[in-house]
Amino acid sequence: MNLQPDFPATAKTLDSWHGKLNLVYADRKNATQLIYNHQQAPLKVQRPFYPEGEKVCHSVILHTAGGVVGGDRLSLNFHLQPHAQALITTAAASKIYRSNGQQARQTIDIKVDAGACLEWLPQETILFNSAIYRQHLRVELATEASWLGWEITRLGRSARGEKFLQGEWRSHTEIWQQGVPLWIDRQYLPGSEEVFHSPHGLAGQPIVGSLVWVGNPVDSEIVAKARNLWDGAGEVGVSRLQHGLLCRYRGASSSEVRNWFTSVWQMLRVNFLSRGSCVPRVWQV
């Protein structure tokens, strides 16, 4: 692998990383504890935080290499045992550097047992032009389990005027409950001038985002509230799922989409989880 000017000094240049992170949470007398933590560089988890009290465990994931290059493999496994409540986020935006021809891949497997709830809220993923990246996320929900997650992806370093004109991005998300698929979403975007400007592609916008809530039936009032929380310039959509809610974004502002997703997330917390507003402090650094 040749060292490229955009690669950080901490990234490996001779071997690919295969980072692993396996976290297990358990409810102990109405307090959620991280009872198992297996980590392999460059993935690492900080010590648990409890800004909302002992019921909800907050965890922050670090990627110590600073970015992902072609050939890297990241594997994350989260298991919430019955009635555990956890919020997991990342310490910073994920950077996917331009590829040497190999694909970079991240696989996330999540299991949420009965009565448990996971809020998976990673910060933005930034794909450099010519990156080749695939993410696969699978969630297995037990009866009466719930999950909220989002994905915000910037295609090209648009702040530098860069467009995503080479490379490819694939995102595959599956949510299952008791062997029944509740939501399966496959996205594929090859880097090209045509796709960047196509109304069926990016329509000239560098950022796409999805927020998914699965756990409770959502009525038309909740859908209307989610739509009314939007106040920006990008394009958005809100749909009702069989057991939840889906929000989509396409636009040019990371703060715009995150502010909207955060507002929807907080609204869903109040309505379905009986929780107040509690933004992870790592976002405020």
Secondary structure, 3 states (H helix, E strand, C coil): CCCCCCCCCCCCCCCCCEEEEEEEEEECCCCEEEEEEEEECCEEECCCECCCCCCCEEEEEEECCCCECCCCEEEEEEEECCCCEEEEEECCCEEECCCCCCCEEEEEEEEECCCCEEEEECCCEEECCCCEEEEEEEEEECCCCEEEEEEEEEECCHHHCCCCCCCEEEEEEEEEECCEEEEEEEEEEECCHHHHHCCCCCCCCCEEEEEEEECCCCCHHHHHHHHHCCCCCCEEEEEEECCEEEEEEEECCHHHHHHHHHHHHHHHHHHHHCCCCCCCHHHHC
